Amino acid sequence: MEFGQFFQPMLLEEVEEPFNSSSFLFELKFDGIRAVMHVGPKTFKIFSRNGSELTILHPELKNIQKDFKQNVIFDGEIVLFYKGKPNFSKLQERMHTKDKKRIEYLSKELPVCFIAFDCLYENGKTLINKTLVERKKVLEKYQDTDYFMKVSYIENSGKKLFQNVKKMDFEGIVAKRKDSPYEINTRTENWLKIKNLKKEIFYIGGFIEKKENAVVSLLLGEYKNKKLHFVGKVTMGKKQPMYQKLKKEPIKKVSPFCDYENKECFYIKPHLQCEIWYLERTKNNHLRQPVFKK
């Protein structure tokens, strides 16, 4: 790890159910963009988890730099709050804006903040081999501002935190083992995410399949005013029993959806149903982060 240079952050495994444990800390999971921030008196850089530099897209975050007299690296999330809640769709608008004047305008109208949940480097020394609890103590030294905030955490009671998250309709929670070091570019069960997913039944109106692939993409729909509206695609392994049902269905030439058509698709009569878990609906009513369950 070098200050000012990109490295891939530590990644999380996912579990379905919240739990209680004295070995873990539990935090809110914010619906934002994972980012690592390098900040010091002469340097200010923000990298995405894939290495894209995000600094120029969020000029308002440069205000953070004035409070730092030494070089520090934080792991965290860029979050845009709208009406008191993280809003990913408006954050995406910020991310896809390339025009400098538009970026400057949005930085004032829809400002973001950096929410730090880990401190990895301070004053020329790496902290990645210290335990999470030790790194949290270092993080606590830094004051919250309009553009920089530290994530809060609780001990033991993951289930209670998750219940509160469901009431607030936040994205989910994160469970982190107290004694865990920071493992660069590693997906580990020391850090776990539990998403607050919605569960619904949808109709299958078709699928996209490539013989060499072990998965198939299902075209999902829901009925409104007796018309089948497209809500998105979800991947499903070919070992699922649903795949055998699909292969027995007669292929239709015409799309059953009133608002979707794709030449690569195999359309079927929309009578088969499946259970899908997803995070939320987008502006055009498509499912975000859908997962096939059964």
C-alpha positions as CSV (number, residue, x, y, z in Angstrom):
1,M,0.0,0.0,0.0
2,E,1.3,3.4,-1.0
3,F,-0.2,6.8,-0.2
4,G,-1.8,8.3,-3.3
5,Q,-1.7,5.1,-5.3
6,F,-4.7,2.8,-6.0
7,F,-5.2,-0.5,-4.3
8,Q,-8.2,-2.8,-4.4
9,P,-10.2,-2.6,-1.1
10,M,-11.3,-5.5,1.1
11,L,-14.5,-7.0,-0.1
12,L,-17.5,-8.6,1.7
13,E,-19.3,-11.9,1.6
14,E,-23.1,-11.9,1.7
15,V,-25.4,-13.8,4.0
16,E,-29.2,-13.7,4.0
17,E,-30.1,-13.5,7.7
18,P,-29.0,-11.0,10.4
19,F,-27.4,-12.5,13.5
20,N,-26.1,-11.6,17.0
21,S,-22.5,-12.1,18.0
22,S,-20.1,-10.7,20.5
23,S,-17.3,-11.3,18.0
24,F,-18.7,-8.8,15.5
25,L,-19.4,-5.0,15.1
26,F,-22.5,-4.1,13.2
27,E,-22.9,-1.0,11.0
28,L,-25.5,0.5,8.7
29,K,-24.9,-0.3,5.0
30,F,-25.2,2.9,3.0
31,D,-26.5,2.8,-0.5
32,G,-23.6,4.6,-2.2
33,I,-20.4,4.0,-4.1
34,R,-17.5,2.2,-2.4
35,A,-14.5,4.5,-2.4
36,V,-11.0,4.8,-0.9
37,M,-9.9,8.4,-0.1
38,H,-6.3,9.5,0.2
39,V,-6.1,12.9,1.9
40,G,-3.3,15.0,3.1
41,P,-2.0,18.7,2.9
42,K,-0.7,18.2,-0.6
43,T,-2.8,15.2,-1.9
44,F,-6.5,14.5,-2.4
45,K,-7.5,11.5,-4.4
46,I,-10.6,9.3,-4.3
47,F,-10.6,5.9,-6.1
48,S,-13.5,3.6,-6.8
49,R,-13.1,-0.1,-5.9
50,N,-12.2,-0.8,-9.6
51,G,-9.6,1.9,-9.8
52,S,-11.4,4.8,-11.4
53,E,-10.5,8.2,-10.0
54,L,-13.6,9.9,-8.7
55,T,-12.1,13.1,-7.4
56,I,-13.1,15.3,-10.3
57,L,-16.7,14.2,-10.2
58,H,-17.2,15.4,-6.6
59,P,-15.5,18.7,-6.2
60,E,-17.3,19.5,-3.0
61,L,-15.4,16.7,-1.2
62,K,-12.2,18.7,-1.7
63,N,-13.4,20.7,1.4
64,I,-12.3,17.7,3.5
65,Q,-8.6,18.4,2.7
66,K,-8.3,21.6,4.7
67,D,-8.7,19.7,8.0
68,F,-5.8,17.4,7.4
69,K,-2.2,18.2,8.4
70,Q,-1.0,14.6,7.7
71,N,-1.5,11.9,5.1
72,V,-4.4,9.5,5.8
73,I,-6.2,6.8,3.8
74,F,-9.8,6.1,4.6
75,D,-12.1,3.3,3.3
76,G,-15.7,4.3,3.0
77,E,-18.6,5.2,0.8
78,I,-19.7,8.2,-1.3
79,V,-23.3,8.8,-0.4
80,L,-25.9,11.3,-1.6
81,F,-28.6,12.0,0.9
82,Y,-32.0,13.2,-0.4
83,K,-35.0,13.8,1.8
84,G,-33.0,12.3,4.7
85,K,-32.1,9.0,3.0
86,P,-29.3,7.8,0.8
87,N,-30.5,8.1,-2.9
88,F,-28.6,5.9,-5.3
89,S,-30.4,7.0,-8.5
90,K,-29.5,10.7,-7.9
91,L,-25.9,9.6,-7.0
92,Q,-25.8,7.8,-10.4
93,E,-26.8,11.0,-12.1
94,R,-23.7,12.6,-10.5
95,M,-21.5,9.7,-11.5
96,H,-22.6,9.9,-15.2
97,T,-22.1,13.6,-15.5
98,K,-19.0,14.6,-17.5
99,D,-19.7,18.3,-18.3
100,K,-17.6,20.5,-15.9
101,K,-20.3,23.1,-15.5
102,R,-22.9,20.5,-14.8
103,I,-20.6,18.8,-12.3
104,E,-20.1,22.1,-10.5
105,Y,-23.9,22.8,-10.5
106,L,-24.8,19.4,-9.1
107,S,-22.1,19.7,-6.4
108,K,-24.1,22.5,-5.0
109,E,-27.6,21.3,-5.7
110,L,-27.1,17.6,-4.9
111,P,-23.9,17.5,-2.7
112,V,-22.4,14.1,-1.6
113,C,-20.5,13.2,1.5
114,F,-17.8,10.7,2.3
115,I,-18.8,8.2,5.0
116,A,-15.7,6.6,6.5
117,F,-15.8,3.2,8.1
118,D,-12.1,2.4,8.2
119,C,-8.7,4.1,8.6
120,L,-5.9,2.2,6.8
121,Y,-2.9,4.6,6.8
122,E,-1.8,7.4,8.9
123,N,1.3,9.6,9.1
124,G,3.5,7.3,6.9
125,K,2.4,4.1,8.6
126,T,0.1,1.4,7.3
127,L,-2.6,0.2,9.7
128,I,-3.9,-2.8,7.8
129,N,-2.3,-5.4,10.1
130,K,-4.0,-3.9,13.2
131,T,-7.4,-5.3,14.3
132,L,-10.6,-3.6,13.2
133,V,-11.2,-2.3,16.7
134,E,-7.7,-0.7,16.8
135,R,-8.3,0.9,13.4
136,K,-11.7,2.2,14.6
137,K,-10.0,3.9,17.5
138,V,-7.7,5.7,15.1
139,L,-10.8,6.7,12.9
140,E,-12.5,8.2,15.9
141,K,-9.9,10.9,16.2
142,Y,-11.2,12.6,13.1
143,Q,-14.1,15.0,13.4
144,D,-17.3,14.8,11.4
145,T,-17.9,17.8,9.0
146,D,-20.5,18.6,6.3
147,Y,-18.6,16.4,3.8
148,F,-16.9,13.8,6.0
149,M,-18.7,11.5,8.5
150,K,-17.7,8.4,10.4
151,V,-20.1,5.4,10.4
152,S,-21.5,4.5,13.8
153,Y,-21.6,0.9,15.0
154,I,-23.0,-1.3,17.7
155,E,-21.8,-4.5,19.3
156,N,-23.6,-7.8,19.7
157,S,-27.1,-6.9,18.4
158,G,-27.1,-7.4,14.7
159,K,-30.8,-8.5,14.6
160,K,-32.0,-5.4,16.4
161,L,-30.1,-3.1,14.0
162,F,-31.5,-5.0,11.0
163,Q,-35.1,-4.6,12.3
164,N,-34.5,-0.8,12.5
165,V,-33.0,-0.8,9.0
166,K,-36.2,-2.5,7.7
167,K,-38.3,0.2,9.4
168,M,-36.3,3.0,7.8
169,D,-36.1,1.1,4.5
170,F,-32.3,1.4,4.4
171,E,-30.1,-0.9,2.2
172,G,-29.0,-3.2,5.0
173,I,-26.3,-3.8,7.6
174,V,-22.7,-4.9,7.6
175,A,-21.2,-7.3,10.2
176,K,-17.4,-7.1,10.8
177,R,-15.3,-9.4,13.0
178,K,-13.6,-7.2,15.7
179,D,-10.2,-8.8,15.4
180,S,-10.0,-8.8,11.6
181,P,-7.0,-7.2,9.8
182,Y,-7.6,-5.3,6.6
183,E,-7.1,-7.8,3.7
184,I,-6.4,-5.9,0.5
185,N,-8.2,-7.3,-2.7
186,T,-9.7,-10.1,-0.7
187,R,-13.3,-11.2,-0.3
188,T,-13.6,-12.6,3.2
189,E,-16.1,-13.9,5.7
190,N,-14.6,-11.6,8.3
191,W,-16.8,-8.9,6.7
192,L,-20.4,-9.8,5.9
193,K,-23.2,-7.8,4.3
194,I,-26.9,-8.5,5.0
195,K,-29.2,-6.7,2.5
196,N,-32.7,-5.5,3.2
197,L,-34.2,-7.2,0.2
198,K,-37.8,-7.0,-1.1
199,K,-39.4,-10.3,-2.1
200,E,-42.0,-10.6,-4.9
201,I,-43.4,-13.1,-7.4
202,F,-43.0,-12.2,-11.1
203,Y,-44.0,-13.8,-14.4
204,I,-41.4,-15.2,-16.8
205,G,-42.1,-13.9,-20.4
206,G,-38.9,-15.3,-22.0
207,F,-35.3,-16.0,-21.6
208,I,-31.8,-15.4,-23.1
209,E,-29.5,-18.4,-23.4
210,K,-26.1,-19.2,-24.7
211,K,-25.3,-22.8,-24.8
212,E,-21.7,-22.4,-23.5
213,N,-22.9,-20.6,-20.4
214,A,-24.0,-22.2,-17.2
215,V,-26.7,-19.6,-16.6
216,V,-29.7,-18.3,-18.4
217,S,-31.3,-14.8,-18.1
218,L,-35.0,-14.7,-17.3
219,L,-37.2,-11.8,-18.6
220,L,-39.4,-10.8,-15.8
221,G,-42.8,-9.1,-15.9
222,E,-45.8,-8.0,-13.9
223,Y,-49.4,-7.3,-15.0
224,K,-50.9,-3.9,-14.8
225,N,-54.2,-3.1,-16.5
226,K,-54.1,-6.6,-18.0
227,K,-50.8,-5.9,-19.8
228,L,-47.5,-7.5,-19.0
229,H,-44.9,-4.8,-18.2
230,F,-41.2,-5.6,-18.3
231,V,-39.4,-5.2,-14.9
232,G,-35.9,-6.5,-15.7
233,K,-33.7,-9.6,-16.1
234,V,-32.3,-12.0,-13.6
235,T,-29.7,-14.7,-14.0
236,M,-30.5,-18.3,-13.0
237,G,-28.3,-21.4,-13.0
238,K,-29.2,-24.1,-15.5
239,K,-29.3,-26.6,-12.7
240,Q,-32.4,-25.0,-11.3
241,P,-35.6,-27.0,-11.8
242,M,-37.1,-23.9,-13.4
243,Y,-34.7,-24.4,-16.3
244,Q,-36.2,-27.7,-17.3
245,K,-39.7,-26.2,-17.2
246,L,-38.5,-23.4,-19.6
247,K,-37.1,-25.9,-22.1
248,K,-40.5,-27.6,-22.3
249,E,-42.3,-24.3,-23.2
250,P,-43.2,-23.6,-26.9
251,I,-41.2,-20.6,-28.2
252,K,-43.3,-17.6,-29.3
253,K,-42.3,-15.2,-32.0
254,V,-44.0,-12.2,-30.5
255,S,-43.0,-10.5,-27.2
256,P,-45.6,-10.9,-24.4
257,F,-44.4,-7.6,-22.9
258,C,-46.2,-4.4,-23.9
259,D,-42.9,-2.4,-23.4
260,Y,-40.0,-4.7,-24.2
261,E,-38.6,-6.5,-27.3
262,N,-35.2,-8.1,-27.9
263,K,-34.1,-10.2,-30.9
264,E,-31.9,-12.3,-28.7
265,C,-34.8,-13.5,-26.6
266,F,-36.8,-16.7,-26.7
267,Y,-40.3,-15.7,-25.7
268,I,-42.8,-18.0,-23.9
269,K,-46.3,-17.7,-22.7
270,P,-46.1,-15.8,-19.4
271,H,-47.6,-18.3,-17.0
272,L,-44.6,-19.6,-15.2
273,Q,-43.8,-17.6,-12.0
274,C,-40.7,-17.2,-9.9
275,E,-39.7,-15.6,-6.6
276,I,-37.3,-12.7,-6.9
277,W,-35.4,-10.9,-4.1
278,Y,-34.3,-7.3,-5.1
279,L,-33.0,-4.1,-3.5
280,E,-35.4,-1.5,-4.9
281,R,-37.1,-0.3,-8.1
282,T,-35.4,2.2,-10.4
283,K,-37.1,5.2,-11.9
284,N,-38.3,3.2,-14.9
285,N,-39.7,0.5,-12.5
286,H,-37.0,-2.0,-13.2
287,L,-35.6,-4.2,-10.4
288,R,-32.3,-3.3,-8.9
289,Q,-29.9,-6.1,-8.0
290,P,-32.5,-8.9,-8.5
291,V,-31.7,-12.4,-7.3
292,F,-33.5,-15.6,-8.4
293,K,-34.7,-17.7,-5.4
294,K,-37.2,-20.3,-6.7
